[in-house]
Amino acid sequence: MNLSAESELRSSIATAAVQESGGTAVIVCSDAIAAIGSTASKVAAGLPIPAGHFEAVDSLCTDYSSLAQHIERCEATTVIVALCSNEVPTVEIQTIARRAGADPLGIQVVNLETDGSILRAPAAFKRSRMAVLKAAVARAAAFSGSRPANARTVFISGDATLSRRALFTMPPVSYRPVPTINVESCQAPQGCNLCASACPHDALTVTGGAVQIERQSCASCGFCVAACPQRAVELPGWSEAEIEAQVRTAIAASGDAPARIAFTCRKSSGRESANHHPIEVRCAGMVPASAILQTLAMGATEVSVVQCSTECENRGGETVRSRVDYSREFLRAIGDSPTRVRLNPRPSDGLANTGNNHVSIDSDRPALLFGKTAASTAVLSLTPQSVRAQLQHAESPLGVVDVNPDTCTLCGTCATACPTGAITHTQADGMTSLTFDPAICVACGKCESTCPELVRAAIRMTPVTDTEIVREGQTVLIEERSKTCERCDAPVAPEAMLRRLMEMLGPEFPAERLTRFCNDCRAIGFSG
């Protein structure tokens, strides 16, 4: 058995074992606790974790040989290792925690940045470090566990930082998350392929109405997570639920202090301003514009997106810049300061001198950063009632659909293709109609690209954020009378469709063969 196969088997066995336990272990370097002017008992008391799941370890950042026994003593599924330095090899910490029984994707290594000069006010610094820990615990609590299919062992790259000891005591592998698909939520059977289209590595394909994932091609970038409007892509360790829980807790834990949130690529190497609360993501490209705006709507004073320090292997650089640009332009459109959204902030960047008094999100209701309702909820929460924002932008997370009544046949293909249900096709009381709900339109353009009458411009989707249209809610795009079956009164087809068919078939074709009976009764009707 080769090293990779053996590691996969070990991962499967260990994952099954840790699923029988529960809870989160928090292992903190004692030097970090001392630097923020607190005690181990006070820090433990401030965290919502079970008794006995907190350990303070002396000089953990320089000597982590005892880390495994501390983790084993806690018997926890997920582990948070909080250090006072970012010089410690993260891969080694994760490997030790994995061997001690933790879920391979449920391990967080948190840098508490104990350089007190970053924030001059000691109280503010202490509060910010506790906020980091609380948010990490919230993220761990939202972790649903991984299955063997979610964790792929990979050889550690040559540029990874490892200690000399590790080179002799550990195999050169780490664990990479691989997404799985929740088939109950997935719209691939209806023709959706948004996740596959978003994948920069062609690791996802839709075959036979199901999403197939090529594990070896997957780079774990998370683009598919951001692209799926139904939240059907599951990526344990970096799931929507975990990120949302961390953001919400970080904002709440900031108290009266400004809440500055930074979505940081895991390869960013600490490029974010030290005054920001980092929310690690697999790649900055997995942060949709809806997540940026929703974080502001949840109460953040400022939101930043931090890219990796090298050229993005996922080719997401331009997408990230465009999403940030859209978010800034939307803030400008509602009369707010665009500087509340930043790209790659520097440590010297000042806090935006603005506030948002329009936040209306219920603190007891989960605020979704991802999915089909995230963008509309965010824009309505941020926009004052007296303001109408209109912004056409390539990265608009919302769209507006228009139908040409002269060329639309009401066939319903657009409704079938819509992955969110924003367009619906109904037949009742002798009428056929298309309705549109702008609150759940994600501007994917499936309605337009699948329209049989595309050449006649029967339908058009424009990526535009229009708060008045969203406020108005569901509207009827087009409605027309349907022909009914002479035998059973079932709908035959909209009159617009019949007119189009007759136009295509020509005057020689007998119209009654199409218009008198439904499909079920047509053979009976003409044979009689």
N, C-alpha and C positions, 0 to 999 in steps of 0.2 A: 504494500500500500504506500503510495507516495505521500509526501508531507501535506499537500493540499487536501487530499482525500481523507487522510487521518485527522486533520484539523476539522474538516467538515463533520466527521463522525463524532469527534469530541464535542463540537459545538452542539450537535443535535441532542446528545445525551445530557449535557450540562444544562441546556435550555429547558428540557423536560423536568429536570430536577429543581431548578430555581423557580419554576412556575408553581411549585407546591408551597413555597414560602411567600412572604410578602413584606411590604414596608420599604422604606428608604433609609439607608445608612448614610450619615453625614460624617466624614472623616476630615478634620480640620487641622492644619498646622498650628501648633501653639504659638509660634512666632507671629502668625497673622492675627490671632486673637489679642495678643499683647499689643501689637502695633495699632489696633483700632481702639485701644483703651478699654477693653472689656474683659470678662472672665468666661471660662468655658461654661459654667453653669448658667450665666445670663444669656449667652448665645444659644445654648440648648433650649432654654425656656422660651426663647423668642421664635422657635421654629416648630411648626406643626408636624412633629414626627413622634413615633412611639417611644416610650421610655426605653433607655438602653440602646437606642439607635444613633447615639451621638458619641463620637470619640475625638478627643484632642490629643494629638501626637506631637511630642517634642521634636523639633528640627525635621519635620516631615519632608521639607523641600530639599534637604541635603541627604537624608537617610530614610528611604522608604522601604527598608528591608522588613519592617514589622507590619507593613500595610495589610498584607494578606490575613494575618491573624486578627487584626481589628475588624476587618470585613466579615470574616467567618464568625466572629463572636456576635455580630449584629444579626446574622442570618437574614439578610435583606436581599430582595430581588434587584433593586436599583441602588446605585451607589453614587454619592457626590463626594469628590475629593477636592477640598478647598485649599489652595496653596497661596503663598505670599509672593510667588515668583513665577514667571512664565518660562523660566529656563529649564524646568523639569521636563524630561521627555514624556509627552502625553501618551505615546504608544506604549511605553513601558508601564505606566500607571494603569492603563486600560487592560493590558495583558495580565498584570498582577490581579486586578479586580476580577477579571474573567476567570482566572484559575481558582480564585477564592469562592466562586459560585455565583457571581453576578451575571445578569443577562448581558450578552456582549454589546447590545445596543442600548442598554439602560445605564450606561456609565457616563457621568459628566465630570470633567476636570475643570474646575473653576479657579480663575486667577483673581484673588482679592486685592491685588495692587496696593500694597501697604505703604507706598510712597506718599506720606501725608502731605507733601508739598503740592500734590495735584489739586487738592481741595484745602484751602487754607483754614476753613472753619472746622475744628475737630469734631464738633457735633454732627455737622453735615457729612463729613467723611465717614464717621461711624454709622450713620443712618444709611448712607449709600451702600456700604459693605453688607450691612444686614439685609438691605433690599435685594442685593445680588444673591445672597443665600436663600432668602425666602422665595425668590422667583425660581431658583434652581429646584427647590423642594416642590414647588407647584408644578413645574415641568415634569418632575419625576412622578408626581402623583397622577398625572394625566397619561403617563406611559402605560400602555395596555399590554406590554410584553411582546416579544418577538417569537416567531416560529422559525424552524430551521431554514425555511425558504426565504426568510428576510435577511439572514446574515451570511455573507459570503466571505470566505477567508482569502486574503490577497497577500502577496509578498510585499514586504516593506520596501519602499523605493530607496535608492541609494542616497538620496538627499535627506532622509529622515534622521532626526536627532536621536541617538541612542547612547547609553552609557557603555563604558568598556565592559562592565559586568554583564550587561544584557547580551552582548555579542556572544558570550559563552554559555549563558543560562537559558535563553529563550529562543524559540524558532522565529525566524524573520518574517512573521505574518501579523496582519492586523485584521480587523473585521470591518467590512463595508456593507452598509444597508442596501437591500434590494427591495424595490416596491412589490407589493402584491395588489390584486384588484378585488374589491368587494363586488362580487357579481350581482348582488341584490340591488346595488345602487348604480352600477355601470350601465350606460346607455349605448354601449357598442352594439347590442342586438338591434337597436333602432338606427344604426349607421354612424354613430358618433365615433370620431377618431382624433379628438382634440389632444389627448395625451400623446398619441403616437406622432402627431404632427409637430408637437412642441419638443419632442425629444431630439437633442442635437447629436445624438450618437446612434440613431436608428435602432435603438434597443427594444422599442415597442412596435408591434404591428397588430393590426386587426384582421383576424382570419376567421371566417365563418361566424361573424357576430361576436367574437370573443377577443380580448386583448391578450396577446402573447408577449412574454418578456424574455429576451435573450440575456441571461444572467452575466455572461462573460463580456457582453458589449456594454452593459449598464455601468455608467460612471457615478451613479448615486447623486446626480446633480439636483434632483427634486423639481425639475421643470414640469414634470408630469403632474406633480402635486398642485402647482399653481394653475395648471391649465384645466384641470377637471372641475367643472362647475357643480358636479354632484358629490364631490368629496369622496369619490370611490377609490382613489389611489391611497393605499396605506403604506406609510414609510416609517416604521417604528424608530423612535429616537429623534426623528425630525418631523413628526406628524403635525397636522394642523392643530389638533387638540393640545399638544404639548407646547407649541409655540404660542398659541393663544393664551394658555394658562400662565405662561411665563410673562408675557406682556402685561396681562391684566394685573398680576401680582406685583410686578415691578412698578407699575404706575400707582397702585394703591399704597405700596410701601414707601413711596417717596413723600407721602404726607403733604405738607404745605410747600415743600421744596419743588423746584422745577423738575419735571419728569422728562428726561431726554433719553429717548430710546434709539439704539443703533442696531439695525439688522446687519450682522457681520458675517461675511464669508468665512468659513472655517480656516481658510488660507490667508486671511487678511493680515496676520502677524501683528495684531494690535494696532492697526493703522487708525482705528477710530479714536476720537477725542476721549481722553480719560474721564471727562465729565459726563460721558454717555453711559447708559446702562446697556451692555452688550447682550444681544439676543443672537446666539450663533445659529446659522443656517448652513446647509450643505453648500449652497452657492447663492450669491446675491441675486441670481436670476430666478430663484424660486420665490421671490418676494413680489407678488403682484401689486399693482397700484391700489387695489382695494385694501390690501393689508396696510399700506402706508397711510391712507386716509382714515381707515378704521382705527388705527392706533392713535391718531390725533383726536378722533371722535371719542375715544375712550378716556381722554384726559391728558394725553402726552403733550408737553409743551413744544417739543421738537422731535422730529423723526429723521434719522439718517440711514442711508444704505451704504455699506462699506464693502467695496469690491476686494478681490484678492490682490496681492502686491505684484503679481506677475500677469501676463496675458491670460485671460480666462480660457481654460481648456474646454469649457462648454460653449464658447463663442457667444457669451451672453452680455458682453460689455455694452453694445449698442442698445440692446433691449433694456438693460438696467438704466442707462442714461435717459432713454426715452420715457420710461415710467416715472422717473424722478422729475423730468421736465413736465410731464402731464400733471403730476401732483402739485407742482409749484404753480403752474398756470391755472389750475382749478382754484387754488387758494387766492390767487390774484383776482379771479373772476368773481369770487364771493366777497371781495374787499378785505381779505386777510393777508398776512405777510407771507410771501413765497419763501422767505428765509427760514420758515419753520420746517421746511424739508430740505435736506442737504445730501450731497453725494460726497463721500470720502472726506468728512470734516477733519480739520487739523486741531491739535491740542489747543491752539491759540484762538480758535473760533469762538466768538462771543455768543451768548444766548440771545436768541431773537427777542427783541423788545416788544412782545405782543402777547396777547392772551386770546383765548377763544371762549366766549360766553354763550355759545350756541349749542353746546354739547347737551344732548337729550337722551343718551343711551341709558336704559334702566340698568343700574349697577347689579341688580339681582339676575339679570338675563344675560346669558353668554353672548358676547359680541364676536361674531365670526369675522376672521380676517380673510378667510378663503371661502369659495363657494358662490353660488349664483345670487345670493341676497346680500353679500358683503358690501359690494360697491354702492348699491342704492341706499342701504341703511346708513352708510358712512356719509354720502353726499348730502342726504336730507338732514342728518344730524348736525353737520357742519354749516349748512346754509341757513341764514336767517329767513324767517317766513316772508319778509318784505323783499327778498332778493331773488331774482331769477338768474341762475348761472347757465350759460350756453357755451360749451367748449367742444369744438370738433378737433379731434386729435387721434393719431394712429394708435396710441396706447390707451384710448378711452376704454375703461372696463364696462361701459354701458353703451348701448346702441339704440337707434331709432329705426323702425321698419315702416316703410311706405309701400302701398300697393297701387298699381295703375289699374283702375276699374275698366279701362278699355281693353286691356290685354290679359288680365288675370282670369283664369278659368275656374278658380276655387277648387282645384283638384285636391288640395290638402297635402301635397308633397312637402311643402315648407314646414308644415306642422309636424309631420312625421320625422323630418330631419332635425328639428329643433331639439337640442339636448337638454334644455331646461324647462320646456313647456311654456316658453314665453309666447309662442304662437299656438293657438288651438283651432281646430277645425270641427265644427259642429253642424249637425243636420237635425232640425226639429221643426215641427209645425209647418212643413212645406217650404222651409227656408234653409239655405246653407250660408254659413258665415265663417269668416276668419277673424279672430280676436287677438289682440296683442297686449301683453303685460310688460311695460318697460322696466319694472322693478327687478325682473329676473332675466332680462336680456343681457348676455355677456359679450355682445358684438362679435360673435364667432363667424358670422357670415354664411353659416350652413344653409339658411333659408334661401339666400340668393344663389349660391353655387349649385344647389340641387334643383332649382326651379326649371321645369320643362319649357317654360316660356321665357327663359333668360334672354334669348336673342331679341325678344320684344319688350324687354325691360319691365316685366310684369311685377317684379318686386325688387326693392332696393333697401339694403341695410347700410346705414351711415354710422360710423363710430363717433358718436357725439354724446356728451353729457348735458342733458337739459333737465334741470331740476323741476321745472314746471310740468313737463311731460311725465316725469316720474311721480310727481305729486298727484297728477290726475288719475293715475292708475290704469286699469285695464280699459281698452277702447276697442270698438269694432272697426276693423280695417276695411272690410267689404262684406256686403250681405246681398244675396240674390235668391229669387224664388227657384225652387227645384221642381223638376218634372217628377210626378209620382206614377207608380206602376198602376196600370188599368186593372190588373188582376188582384194585387194585394195591398195597394196603397203605399208600398215601401218607396223610399226615394230612388229615383233612377239616376239623376245627375243634375247638377246646377245648369240652368239654362245657358249660362255663359260657356260652359264646357261643351254643351251640345252644339251651340252655334259654331264654336271653334272646330269641332270635329266635322261638322257638315262643310265648313269652309275648306278643310283639308281634303275631305273625301270627294268633294265636287257635287254639282247638281244632279248627276246621274244616279247617285246613291240614294236608295229609298229611305227617307228620313224616318219613317215609322218603325223601321227595324231597330233604331236606337232609342226612340222617344216614347214608345208605347208601354214597354215592359222593362222590369228590372232584370238583372242577370239571371236570377233564379227562375223567373217566369218567362223569359224571352223564348226559349225553345218550345215551351208548352203553348205559349200564345200563338206562335206562327205555325206550329204543327196542327193546332185546332182550327 
